[in-house]
Amino acid sequence: MFMRKAIHYFLYTVPSTDDLPAPVSAAVRQHLGAPQMIIVIPPQDYAVRRETRWKKNLPFGWRVTPQRTLAFGDRCIVIVEADRDGSLSTTHIPLDDLVYADLGTILLYGYTHLVWAQGSRLENRYIEYNAVGEHLLRRQLEWVRTNITTPAAVPPGPFDSEPLPFKFHNYLRYNLLPDEQVITAVHQPAIRQSEHWLAPYLSPNRTTAITDRQVLILEEEERRRKSTYGIIVRFVPFDRVQAADFEPENGLIWLRLRVGLGAAAETIHLPLEAARADRLRAAWEALRRVTA
């Protein structure tokens, strides 16, 4: 019975809007005439730990996500969410406004996180799913990234990169677009907040790569969760990076990436050891020179 239920969690595609329920089809057609891909994500349920105000654990509760339909068009993404009461909500994301995307896979839990500019602020949406269907969303994100990025005219390597841990090396290669060129990739092992072995972690194991199209940030889950399974990949198109500042603080160099479009922006904070920060700074400055 468990396996039969699990199958109903899997993502699937439909050929056209004609194959969707009428209200969902109408919501998609308000923004897209003929989507090049439609993915349906059935409702997912996740166990949620509950606590009382006295920090005593209660039996697990359940969080249920709405059914989601994602329609990908030439210039936008449409997300239609259907709650159990039949109500619909629609989100329209122009590709020109997309700032970055995350693709997370931890065992059978997967999610896509989209962040886009809307006026003077950033909006975002998490889309969770059973990771068995991750390849469907990965394929569409590759298509989106190809459409919104233009390769910079970077001279051919070799570039100053260090060997990466096997896991990060493979995931980096797996997440590159066809013909995408890595300028440099730097791996920063997890950093604790102090030298004490019980101190909490400041950041997880992370690889930061600069390519001729984008900044790629690959990291494991937060180490406080004691999980090194899976990976979370962030894709930031090069022209969405408004500034990259390298600032010393408490014995580390903090890379502060300001990403966004116009006033709709946020800062991503990445702590680095000095030698690793120097390699990223050199690559960033070299890329800026050829794109200025």
Buried (B, 14 or more C-beta within 10 A) or exposed (E): EEEEEEEEBBBEEBEEBEEBBEEBBBBBBEBBEEBEBBBBBBBBEEEEEEEEEEEEEEEEEEEEBBBBBBBBBEEBBBBBBBEEEEEBEBBBBBBEBBBBBBBBBBEEBBBBBBBBBEEEEBBEBEBBBBBBBBEBBBEBBBBBBBBBBEBBEBEEEEBBBEEBEEBBBEBBEEBBBEEBBBBBBBBBEBBBEEEEEEEEBBBBBBBBBBBBBBBBBBBBBBBEEEEBEBBBBBBBBBBBBEEBEBEEEEEBBBBEBBBBBEEBBBEBEBBBBEEBBBBBBBBBEBBEEEEE
